[in-house]
């Protein structure tokens, strides 16, 4: 139930924030929130992370569906019933669905969180992207720091 509720909450937050950005910002408009570090922007991303595979809309939709199905169908193969794994799964599913809705409905993903520091500029992203990254990161940390089973002998 936690996975379902968290996924739904992420999808709703993602879609509401993207809708607000499209209502309040012109395409390409930027608003400094923390000058020199963080802006709110309105950009369209036709690709995946960092714009990779831009223009491969059908491939990205299909890939999203495949990853979503694999996560749901095979979750017991690589996830435990621990709280961390349930949170991880909920975040990944919610994020994938949030961006998938944009891809299907708009043919692109709305991004609006824009961080930069000195000469380094991170590509704009959104709530769904954040949820996916945090979910994957939590999962990786949980596997990396999982207690090692005792060896017989």
GUKOLDO-346691 format. One record per atom (N, C-alpha, C, O): residue in one letter; atom name; x, y, z. Coordinates in steps of 0.05 Angstrom, whole numbers, plus 5000, padded with zeros to 4 digits. Example, Ala and Ser with C-alpha at 12.3 -4.5 7.8 and 13.67 -1.06 7.14 Angstrom:
GUKOLDO-346691
[a; N; [5264; 4886; 5156]];
[a; CA; [5246; 4910; 5156]];
[a; C; [5264; 4934; 5156]];
[a; O; [5285; 4934; 5169]];
[s; N; [5257; 4955; 5142]];
[s; CA; [5273; 4979; 5143]];
[s; C; [5258; 5001; 5157]];
[s; O; [5268; 5023; 5161]];
This chain:
GUKOLDO-346691
[x; N; [5016; 4976; 5000]];
[x; CA; [5000; 5000; 5000]];
[x; C; [5017; 5025; 5000]];
[x; O; [5011; 5045; 4987]];
[x; N; [5040; 5024; 5015]];
[x; CA; [5058; 5047; 5016]];
[x; C; [5069; 5054; 4988]];
[x; O; [5070; 5077; 4980]];
[x; N; [5076; 5034; 4973]];
[x; CA; [5087; 5038; 4946]];
[x; C; [5066; 5052; 4928]];
[x; O; [5072; 5071; 4914]];
[x; N; [5041; 5043; 4930]];
[x; CA; [5020; 5055; 4914]];
[x; C; [5014; 5084; 4922]];
[x; O; [5012; 5101; 4905]];
[x; N; [5013; 5089; 4948]];
[x; CA; [5007; 5116; 4958]];
[x; C; [5030; 5135; 4951]];
[x; O; [5025; 5158; 4942]];
[x; N; [5055; 5126; 4954]];
[x; CA; [5078; 5143; 4948]];
[x; C; [5079; 5148; 4918]];
[x; O; [5084; 5171; 4910]];
[x; N; [5075; 5128; 4902]];
[x; CA; [5075; 5131; 4873]];
[x; C; [5054; 5152; 4864]];
[x; O; [5060; 5170; 4849]];
[x; N; [5030; 5149; 4875]];
[x; CA; [5008; 5167; 4868]];
[x; C; [5015; 5196; 4877]];
[x; O; [5010; 5215; 4862]];
[x; N; [5026; 5199; 4901]];
[x; CA; [5033; 5226; 4911]];
[x; C; [5054; 5239; 4893]];
[x; O; [5052; 5263; 4887]];
[x; N; [5073; 5223; 4884]];
[x; CA; [5094; 5234; 4867]];
[x; C; [5083; 5242; 4840]];
[x; O; [5089; 5263; 4829]];
[x; N; [5066; 5225; 4828]];
[x; CA; [5053; 5232; 4803]];
[x; C; [5037; 5258; 4805]];
[x; O; [5039; 5275; 4788]];
[x; N; [5022; 5260; 4826]];
[x; CA; [5005; 5284; 4830]];
[x; C; [5022; 5309; 4834]];
[x; O; [5018; 5329; 4820]];
[x; N; [5042; 5307; 4851]];
[x; CA; [5060; 5330; 4856]];
[x; C; [5075; 5338; 4830]];
[x; O; [5077; 5361; 4824]];
[x; N; [5084; 5318; 4816]];
[x; CA; [5098; 5323; 4791]];
[x; C; [5080; 5337; 4770]];
[x; O; [5088; 5357; 4759]];
[x; N; [5057; 5326; 4766]];
[x; CA; [5039; 5338; 4746]];
[x; C; [5029; 5366; 4754]];
[x; O; [5026; 5383; 4737]];
[x; N; [5023; 5370; 4780]];
[x; CA; [5014; 5396; 4789]];
[x; C; [5036; 5417; 4786]];
[x; O; [5031; 5439; 4777]];
[x; N; [5061; 5410; 4793]];
[x; CA; [5083; 5429; 4791]];
[x; C; [5088; 5436; 4761]];
[x; O; [5094; 5459; 4754]];
[x; N; [5088; 5416; 4744]];
[x; CA; [5092; 5421; 4716]];
[x; C; [5070; 5438; 4704]];
[x; O; [5075; 5456; 4688]];
[x; N; [5045; 5433; 4712]];
[x; CA; [5023; 5449; 4703]];
[x; C; [5026; 5478; 4712]];
[x; O; [5021; 5497; 4696]];
[x; N; [5034; 5482; 4737]];
[x; CA; [5038; 5510; 4747]];
[x; C; [5060; 5524; 4731]];
[x; O; [5057; 5548; 4725]];
[x; N; [5081; 5510; 4725]];
[x; CA; [5103; 5522; 4710]];
[x; C; [5093; 5530; 4682]];
[x; O; [5099; 5552; 4673]];
[x; N; [5078; 5513; 4669]];
[x; CA; [5068; 5520; 4642]];
[x; C; [5048; 5543; 4643]];
[x; O; [5045; 5557; 4623]];
[x; N; [5034; 5546; 4665]];
[x; CA; [5014; 5568; 4667]];
[x; C; [5028; 5594; 4673]];
[x; O; [5020; 5615; 4664]];
[x; N; [5050; 5594; 4689]];
[x; CA; [5062; 5618; 4700]];
[x; C; [5087; 5628; 4685]];
[x; O; [5095; 5650; 4688]];
[x; N; [5099; 5610; 4668]];
[x; CA; [5123; 5617; 4654]];
[x; C; [5120; 5614; 4624]];
[x; O; [5107; 5594; 4615]];
[x; N; [5131; 5632; 4609]];
[x; CA; [5133; 5628; 4581]];
[x; C; [5154; 5607; 4576]];
[x; O; [5172; 5604; 4592]];
[x; N; [5153; 5593; 4553]];
[x; CA; [5173; 5574; 4546]];
[x; C; [5200; 5589; 4545]];
[x; O; [5203; 5609; 4531]];
[x; N; [5220; 5578; 4559]];
[x; CA; [5247; 5590; 4560]];
[x; C; [5251; 5611; 4581]];
[x; O; [5273; 5620; 4586]];
[x; N; [5229; 5620; 4594]];
[x; CA; [5231; 5640; 4615]];
[x; C; [5245; 5628; 4640]];
[x; O; [5243; 5605; 4646]];
[x; N; [5260; 5645; 4653]];
[x; CA; [5275; 5637; 4677]];
[x; C; [5272; 5657; 4699]];
[x; O; [5272; 5682; 4694]];
[x; N; [5268; 5647; 4724]];
[x; CA; [5265; 5665; 4747]];
[x; C; [5286; 5657; 4768]];
[x; O; [5285; 5635; 4779]];
[x; N; [5306; 5674; 4773]];
[x; CA; [5325; 5668; 4794]];
[x; C; [5312; 5666; 4821]];
[x; O; [5297; 5684; 4830]];
[x; N; [5317; 5644; 4835]];
[x; CA; [5307; 5640; 4862]];
[x; C; [5330; 5645; 4882]];
[x; O; [5326; 5659; 4901]];
[x; N; [5352; 5633; 4876]];
[x; CA; [5377; 5638; 4891]];
[x; C; [5397; 5647; 4870]];
[x; O; [5410; 5630; 4857]];
[x; N; [5400; 5673; 4865]];
[x; CA; [5417; 5682; 4844]];
[x; C; [5445; 5669; 4844]];
[x; O; [5458; 5668; 4865]];
[x; N; [5453; 5660; 4820]];
[x; CA; [5479; 5647; 4817]];
[x; C; [5479; 5617; 4823]];
[x; O; [5499; 5604; 4819]];
[x; N; [5456; 5607; 4833]];
[x; CA; [5454; 5578; 4841]];
[x; C; [5430; 5564; 4831]];
[x; O; [5431; 5541; 4821]];
[x; N; [5406; 5576; 4833]];
[x; CA; [5381; 5562; 4827]];
[x; C; [5361; 5580; 4814]];
[x; O; [5355; 5602; 4824]];
[x; N; [5350; 5570; 4792]];
[x; CA; [5328; 5585; 4778]];
[x; C; [5305; 5566; 4774]];
[x; O; [5308; 5542; 4773]];
[x; N; [5281; 5578; 4771]];
[x; CA; [5258; 5563; 4761]];
[x; C; [5257; 5571; 4731]];
[x; O; [5260; 5594; 4724]];
[x; N; [5254; 5551; 4714]];
[x; CA; [5253; 5556; 4685]];
[x; C; [5230; 5540; 4673]];
[x; O; [5218; 5523; 4687]];
[x; N; [5225; 5545; 4648]];
[x; CA; [5205; 5529; 4634]];
[x; C; [5219; 5519; 4608]];
[x; O; [5223; 5534; 4589]];
[x; N; [5226; 5493; 4608]];
[x; CA; [5239; 5482; 4585]];
[x; C; [5225; 5456; 4577]];
[x; O; [5211; 5443; 4594]];
[x; N; [5227; 5448; 4553]];
[x; CA; [5216; 5423; 4543]];
[x; C; [5239; 5404; 4536]];
[x; O; [5258; 5412; 4523]];
[x; N; [5238; 5380; 4546]];
[x; CA; [5258; 5360; 4542]];
[x; C; [5246; 5338; 4525]];
[x; O; [5229; 5323; 4535]];
[x; N; [5256; 5335; 4500]];
[x; CA; [5246; 5314; 4483]];
[x; C; [5262; 5288; 4487]];
[x; O; [5256; 5268; 4475]];
[x; N; [5282; 5289; 4504]];
[x; CA; [5299; 5266; 4509]];
[x; C; [5295; 5255; 4536]];
[x; O; [5276; 5260; 4550]];
[x; N; [5315; 5239; 4544]];
[x; CA; [5315; 5227; 4571]];
[x; C; [5333; 5244; 4588]];
[x; O; [5335; 5268; 4584]];
[x; N; [5346; 5233; 4608]];
[x; CA; [5363; 5248; 4626]];
[x; C; [5384; 5263; 4610]];
[x; O; [5396; 5252; 4592]];
[x; N; [5388; 5289; 4617]];
[x; CA; [5407; 5306; 4604]];
[x; C; [5402; 5309; 4574]];
[x; O; [5421; 5315; 4559]];
[x; N; [5377; 5304; 4565]];
[x; CA; [5371; 5307; 4537]];
[x; C; [5380; 5284; 4519]];
[x; O; [5377; 5286; 4495]];
[x; N; [5390; 5263; 4531]];
[x; CA; [5399; 5240; 4515]];
[x; C; [5375; 5228; 4500]];
[x; O; [5353; 5229; 4510]];
[x; N; [5380; 5219; 4477]];
[x; CA; [5360; 5206; 4459]];
[x; C; [5338; 5226; 4451]];
[x; O; [5315; 5219; 4446]];
[x; N; [5345; 5252; 4450]];
[x; CA; [5326; 5272; 4442]];
[x; C; [5315; 5266; 4415]];
[x; O; [5329; 5259; 4396]];
[x; N; [5288; 5268; 4412]];
[x; CA; [5275; 5262; 4387]];
[x; C; [5267; 5233; 4383]];
[x; O; [5254; 5227; 4363]];
[x; N; [5275; 5216; 4401]];
[x; CA; [5267; 5188; 4399]];
[x; C; [5243; 5182; 4417]];
[x; O; [5244; 5165; 4435]];
[x; N; [5222; 5196; 4411]];
[x; CA; [5198; 5196; 4428]];
[x; C; [5186; 5168; 4431]];
[x; O; [5181; 5159; 4454]];
[x; N; [5182; 5154; 4410]];
[x; CA; [5170; 5127; 4411]];
[x; C; [5187; 5108; 4427]];
[x; O; [5177; 5093; 4444]];
[x; N; [5213; 5109; 4423]];
[x; CA; [5232; 5093; 4438]];
[x; C; [5231; 5099; 4468]];
[x; O; [5231; 5080; 4485]];
[x; N; [5230; 5124; 4475]];
[x; CA; [5229; 5132; 4504]];
[x; C; [5203; 5124; 4517]];
[x; O; [5203; 5116; 4540]];
[x; N; [5181; 5126; 4502]];
[x; CA; [5155; 5116; 4513]];
[x; C; [5156; 5086; 4518]];
[x; O; [5148; 5076; 4539]];
[x; N; [5166; 5072; 4498]];
[x; CA; [5167; 5043; 4500]];
[x; C; [5186; 5034; 4522]];
[x; O; [5180; 5016; 4538]];
[x; N; [5209; 5047; 4524]];
[x; CA; [5228; 5041; 4545]];
[x; C; [5217; 5046; 4573]];
[x; O; [5221; 5031; 4591]];
[x; N; [5202; 5068; 4576]];
[x; CA; [5189; 5074; 4601]];
[x; C; [5169; 5052; 4609]];
[x; O; [5168; 5043; 4632]];
[x; N; [5153; 5044; 4589]];
[x; CA; [5134; 5022; 4595]];
[x; C; [5148; 4996; 4603]];
[x; O; [5140; 4983; 4622]];
[x; N; [5169; 4990; 4589]];
[x; CA; [5184; 4965; 4594]];
[x; C; [5196; 4966; 4623]];
[x; O; [5193; 4947; 4638]];
[x; N; [5209; 4988; 4629]];
[x; CA; [5221; 4990; 4656]];
[x; C; [5199; 4989; 4678]];
[x; O; [5203; 4976; 4698]];
[x; N; [5177; 5002; 4673]];
[x; CA; [5155; 5002; 4692]];
[x; C; [5144; 4973; 4696]];
[x; O; [5140; 4965; 4719]];
[x; N; [5140; 4959; 4675]];
[x; CA; [5131; 4931; 4676]];
[x; C; [5151; 4913; 4690]];
[x; O; [5144; 4897; 4707]];
[x; N; [5177; 4916; 4684]];
[x; CA; [5198; 4900; 4696]];
[x; C; [5199; 4906; 4726]];
[x; O; [5201; 4888; 4742]];
[x; N; [5197; 4932; 4734]];
[x; CA; [5197; 4939; 4762]];
[x; C; [5174; 4926; 4777]];
[x; O; [5178; 4916; 4799]];
[x; N; [5151; 4926; 4765]];
[x; CA; [5127; 4915; 4778]];
[x; C; [5127; 4885; 4779]];
[x; O; [5123; 4872; 4800]];
[x; N; [5132; 4873; 4756]];
[x; CA; [5131; 4843; 4753]];
[x; C; [5153; 4829; 4768]];
[x; O; [5149; 4809; 4781]];
[x; N; [5178; 4840; 4766]];
[x; CA; [5201; 4826; 4777]];
[x; C; [5211; 4838; 4804]];
[x; O; [5233; 4832; 4812]];
[x; N; [5195; 4855; 4816]];
[x; CA; [5204; 4869; 4840]];
[x; C; [5214; 4850; 4862]];
[x; O; [5233; 4856; 4877]];
[x; N; [5201; 4827; 4865]];
[x; CA; [5208; 4808; 4886]];
[x; C; [5235; 4795; 4881]];
[x; O; [5247; 4783; 4899]];
[x; N; [5245; 4797; 4856]];
[x; CA; [5271; 4785; 4849]];
[x; C; [5294; 4802; 4860]];
[x; O; [5316; 4791; 4865]];
[x; N; [5290; 4828; 4862]];
[x; CA; [5312; 4845; 4870]];
[x; C; [5306; 4864; 4894]];
[x; O; [5323; 4878; 4903]];
[x; N; [5281; 4864; 4903]];
[x; CA; [5273; 4880; 4926]];
[x; C; [5263; 4863; 4949]];
[x; O; [5251; 4842; 4945]];
[x; N; [5269; 4872; 4972]];
[x; CA; [5258; 4859; 4996]];
[x; C; [5233; 4874; 5004]];
[x; O; [5225; 4893; 4991]];
[x; N; [5221; 4867; 5026]];
[x; CA; [5198; 4881; 5036]];
[x; C; [5206; 4902; 5056]];
[x; O; [5189; 4912; 5072]];
[x; N; [5231; 4910; 5056]];
[x; CA; [5240; 4930; 5075]];
[x; C; [5229; 4957; 5068]];
[x; O; [5220; 4962; 5045]];
[x; N; [5228; 4975; 5088]];
[x; CA; [5217; 5002; 5083]];
[x; C; [5233; 5017; 5062]];
[x; O; [5221; 5030; 5045]];
[x; N; [5259; 5014; 5063]];
[x; CA; [5276; 5028; 5043]];
[x; C; [5269; 5019; 5015]];
[x; O; [5268; 5035; 4996]];
[x; N; [5266; 4993; 5011]];
[x; CA; [5260; 4982; 4984]];
[x; C; [5231; 4990; 4975]];
[x; O; [5227; 4995; 4951]];
[x; N; [5213; 4991; 4994]];
[x; CA; [5186; 5000; 4986]];
[x; C; [5186; 5029; 4979]];
[x; O; [5173; 5037; 4960]];
[x; N; [5201; 5046; 4994]];
[x; CA; [5203; 5074; 4987]];
[x; C; [5217; 5077; 4960]];
[x; O; [5208; 5093; 4943]];
[x; N; [5238; 5062; 4955]];
[x; CA; [5252; 5063; 4930]];
[x; C; [5234; 5056; 4906]];
[x; O; [5233; 5071; 4887]];
[x; N; [5219; 5034; 4909]];
[x; CA; [5201; 5026; 4888]];
[x; C; [5179; 5047; 4883]];
[x; O; [5174; 5053; 4860]];
[x; N; [5168; 5057; 4904]];
[x; CA; [5147; 5078; 4901]];
[x; C; [5157; 5103; 4887]];
[x; O; [5143; 5114; 4870]];
[x; N; [5181; 5111; 4893]];
[x; CA; [5193; 5135; 4880]];
[x; C; [5199; 5129; 4851]];
[x; O; [5193; 5146; 4834]];
[x; N; [5210; 5106; 4845]];
[x; CA; [5217; 5100; 4817]];
[x; C; [5191; 5098; 4800]];
[x; O; [5190; 5109; 4779]];
[x; N; [5171; 5084; 4810]];
[x; CA; [5146; 5081; 4795]];
[x; C; [5133; 5108; 4791]];
[x; O; [5124; 5114; 4769]];
[x; N; [5131; 5123; 4813]];
[x; CA; [5118; 5150; 4811]];
[x; C; [5132; 5168; 4791]];
[x; O; [5119; 5182; 4776]];
[x; N; [5159; 5168; 4792]];
[x; CA; [5174; 5184; 4774]];
[x; C; [5171; 5176; 4745]];
[x; O; [5168; 5193; 4727]];
[x; N; [5172; 5150; 4740]];
[x; CA; [5169; 5140; 4713]];
[x; C; [5142; 5147; 4702]];
[x; O; [5139; 5157; 4679]];
[x; N; [5121; 5143; 4718]];
[x; CA; [5094; 5149; 4709]];
[x; C; [5091; 5179; 4704]];
[x; O; [5078; 5187; 4684]];
[x; N; [5102; 5196; 4722]];
[x; CA; [5100; 5225; 4718]];
[x; C; [5111; 5234; 4692]];
[x; O; [5098; 5249; 4677]];
[x; N; [5135; 5225; 4685]];
[x; CA; [5147; 5233; 4659]];
[x; C; [5134; 5219; 4636]];
[x; O; [5132; 5231; 4614]];
[x; N; [5124; 5195; 4640]];
[x; CA; [5111; 5180; 4618]];
[x; C; [5085; 5195; 4610]];
[x; O; [5078; 5196; 4587]];
[x; N; [5070; 5205; 4630]];
[x; CA; [5046; 5221; 4624]];
[x; C; [5052; 5244; 4606]];
[x; O; [5038; 5250; 4587]];
[x; N; [5074; 5259; 4612]];
[x; CA; [5082; 5281; 4595]];
[x; C; [5089; 5271; 4566]];
[x; O; [5080; 5283; 4547]];
[x; N; [5105; 5250; 4565]];
[x; CA; [5113; 5240; 4539]];
[x; C; [5089; 5232; 4521]];
[x; O; [5089; 5238; 4497]];
[x; N; [5070; 5219; 4534]];
[x; CA; [5046; 5211; 4518]];
[x; C; [5029; 5234; 4511]];
[x; O; [5019; 5237; 4488]];
[x; N; [5024; 5252; 4530]];
[x; CA; [5006; 5274; 4526]];
[x; C; [5018; 5297; 4510]];
[x; O; [5004; 5309; 4494]];
[x; N; [5043; 5303; 4515]];
[x; CA; [5055; 5327; 4504]];
[x; C; [5077; 5322; 4483]];
[x; O; [5085; 5340; 4468]];
[x; N; [5087; 5298; 4482]];
[x; CA; [5110; 5290; 4465]];
[x; C; [5137; 5301; 4476]];
[x; O; [5157; 5299; 4462]];
[x; N; [5137; 5311; 4499]];
[x; CA; [5161; 5321; 4513]];
[x; C; [5156; 5321; 4543]];
[x; O; [5133; 5317; 4551]];
[x; N; [5177; 5326; 4558]];
[x; CA; [5175; 5327; 4587]];
[x; C; [5180; 5356; 4596]];
[x; O; [5199; 5369; 4586]];
[x; N; [5164; 5367; 4613]];
[x; CA; [5167; 5394; 4624]];
[x; C; [5188; 5393; 4646]];
[x; O; [5185; 5378; 4666]];
[x; N; [5209; 5408; 4644]];
[x; CA; [5230; 5411; 4665]];
[x; C; [5230; 5439; 4675]];
[x; O; [5224; 5458; 4660]];
[x; N; [5237; 5443; 4700]];
[x; CA; [5235; 5470; 4711]];
[x; C; [5255; 5476; 4734]];
[x; O; [5257; 5499; 4742]];
[x; N; [5268; 5456; 4744]];
[x; CA; [5288; 5461; 4766]];
[x; C; [5315; 5464; 4753]];
[x; O; [5325; 5445; 4741]];
[x; N; [5328; 5487; 4757]];
[x; CA; [5353; 5493; 4742]];
[x; C; [5374; 5502; 4762]];
[x; O; [5373; 5523; 4773]];
[x; N; [5394; 5484; 4766]];
[x; CA; [5416; 5490; 4785]];
[x; C; [5442; 5495; 4770]];
[x; O; [5447; 5483; 4749]];
[x; N; [5458; 5514; 4780]];
[x; CA; [5484; 5519; 4768]];
[x; C; [5502; 5530; 4790]];
[x; O; [5493; 5540; 4810]];
[x; N; [5528; 5527; 4785]];
[x; CA; [5548; 5537; 4804]];
[x; C; [5573; 5545; 4788]];
[x; O; [5584; 5528; 4774]];
[x; N; [5580; 5569; 4790]];
[x; CA; [5603; 5581; 4775]];
[x; C; [5599; 5575; 4745]];
[x; O; [5580; 5584; 4733]];
[x; N; [5618; 5559; 4733]];
[x; CA; [5615; 5553; 4705]];
[x; C; [5600; 5527; 4699]];
[x; O; [5596; 5520; 4676]];
[x; N; [5592; 5513; 4721]];
[x; CA; [5579; 5487; 4718]];
[x; C; [5549; 5492; 4717]];
[x; O; [5538; 5506; 4734]];
[x; N; [5536; 5479; 4698]];
[x; CA; [5507; 5482; 4696]];
[x; C; [5495; 5454; 4693]];
[x; O; [5501; 5440; 4674]];
[x; N; [5477; 5447; 4712]];
[x; CA; [5464; 5421; 4712]];
[x; C; [5439; 5424; 4694]];
[x; O; [5425; 5443; 4697]];
[x; N; [5433; 5404; 4677]];
[x; CA; [5409; 5406; 4661]];
[x; C; [5384; 5408; 4678]];
[x; O; [5383; 5395; 4700]];
[x; N; [5365; 5423; 4669]];
[x; CA; [5339; 5426; 4684]];
[x; C; [5326; 5399; 4687]];
[x; O; [5328; 5381; 4670]];
[x; N; [5311; 5396; 4709]];
[x; CA; [5297; 5371; 4715]];
[x; C; [5271; 5377; 4729]];
[x; O; [5264; 5401; 4732]];
[x; N; [5257; 5357; 4738]];
[x; CA; [5231; 5361; 4750]];
[x; C; [5227; 5342; 4774]];
[x; O; [5246; 5327; 4782]];
[x; N; [5203; 5342; 4786]];
[x; CA; [5197; 5325; 4809]];
[x; C; [5200; 5295; 4802]];
[x; O; [5212; 5280; 4818]];
[x; N; [5190; 5287; 4779]];
[x; CA; [5192; 5259; 4771]];
[x; C; [5221; 5250; 4769]];
[x; O; [5229; 5229; 4778]];
[x; N; [5238; 5267; 4756]];
[x; CA; [5266; 5260; 4753]];
[x; C; [5279; 5257; 4781]];
[x; O; [5295; 5239; 4786]];
[x; N; [5272; 5275; 4799]];
[x; CA; [5283; 5274; 4826]];
[x; C; [5275; 5249; 4840]];
[x; O; [5291; 5235; 4853]];
[x; N; [5250; 5241; 4838]];
[x; CA; [5240; 5217; 4850]];
[x; C; [5254; 5192; 4840]];
[x; O; [5261; 5174; 4855]];
[x; N; [5258; 5191; 4814]];
[x; CA; [5272; 5168; 4802]];
[x; C; [5301; 5167; 4813]];
[x; O; [5310; 5145; 4821]];
[x; N; [5315; 5189; 4812]];
[x; CA; [5343; 5189; 4822]];
[x; C; [5345; 5182; 4851]];
[x; O; [5362; 5167; 4859]];
[x; N; [5327; 5193; 4868]];
[x; CA; [5328; 5187; 4896]];
[x; C; [5321; 5157; 4901]];
[x; O; [5333; 5144; 4917]];
[x; N; [5301; 5147; 4886]];
[x; CA; [5293; 5119; 4889]];
[x; C; [5316; 5100; 4881]];
[x; O; [5321; 5081; 4896]];
[x; N; [5329; 5106; 4859]];
[x; CA; [5351; 5089; 4850]];
[x; C; [5374; 5092; 4870]];
[x; O; [5387; 5072; 4877]];
[x; N; [5380; 5116; 4879]];
[x; CA; [5401; 5120; 4899]];
[x; C; [5396; 5106; 4925]];
[x; O; [5414; 5093; 4936]];
[x; N; [5372; 5107; 4935]];
[x; CA; [5365; 5092; 4959]];
[x; C; [5369; 5062; 4956]];
[x; O; [5380; 5049; 4973]];
[x; N; [5360; 5052; 4933]];
[x; CA; [5363; 5024; 4928]];
[x; C; [5393; 5016; 4927]];
[x; O; [5401; 4997; 4939]];
[x; N; [5409; 5032; 4913]];
[x; CA; [5437; 5026; 4911]];
[x; C; [5451; 5027; 4938]];
[x; O; [5467; 5009; 4944]];
[x; N; [5444; 5047; 4954]];
[x; CA; [5456; 5048; 4980]];
[x; C; [5448; 5025; 4998]];
[x; O; [5464; 5015; 5014]];
[x; N; [5422; 5017; 4996]];
[x; CA; [5413; 4995; 5012]];
[x; C; [5427; 4969; 5005]];
[x; O; [5432; 4952; 5022]];
[x; N; [5433; 4965; 4979]];
[x; CA; [5447; 4941; 4971]];
[x; C; [5476; 4943; 4979]];
[x; O; [5488; 4923; 4988]];
[x; N; [5488; 4966; 4975]];
[x; CA; [5516; 4970; 4982]];
[x; C; [5522; 4966; 5011]];
[x; O; [5542; 4954; 5019]];
[x; N; [5504; 4976; 5028]];
[x; CA; [5508; 4974; 5057]];
[x; C; [5491; 4953; 5071]];
[x; O; [5488; 4953; 5095]];
[x; N; [5480; 4934; 5056]];
[x; CA; [5465; 4912; 5068]];
[x; C; [5484; 4895; 5084]];
[x; O; [5507; 4890; 5076]];
[x; N; [5474; 4885; 5107]];
[x; CA; [5491; 4867; 5123]];
[x; C; [5498; 4842; 5106]];
[x; O; [5482; 4831; 5092]];
[x; N; [5523; 4834; 5108]];
[x; CA; [5533; 4811; 5094]];
[x; C; [5524; 4785; 5108]];
[x; O; [5526; 4784; 5133]];
[x; N; [5513; 4766; 5093]];
[x; CA; [5506; 4741; 5106]];
[x; C; [5531; 4727; 5117]];
[x; O; [5552; 4728; 5104]];
[x; N; [5528; 4714; 5139]];
[x; CA; [5551; 4700; 5151]];
[x; C; [5557; 4675; 5134]];
[x; O; [5539; 4660; 5126]];
[x; N; [5582; 4671; 5129]];
[x; CA; [5590; 4647; 5114]];
[x; C; [5592; 4623; 5132]];
[x; O; [5602; 4625; 5155]];
[x; N; [5583; 4600; 5123]];
[x; CA; [5585; 4576; 5140]];
[x; C; [5614; 4568; 5144]];
[x; O; [5631; 4570; 5126]];
[x; N; [5620; 4558; 5168]];
[x; CA; [5646; 4547; 5171]];
[x; C; [5659; 4556; 5195]];
[x; O; [5682; 4548; 5199]];
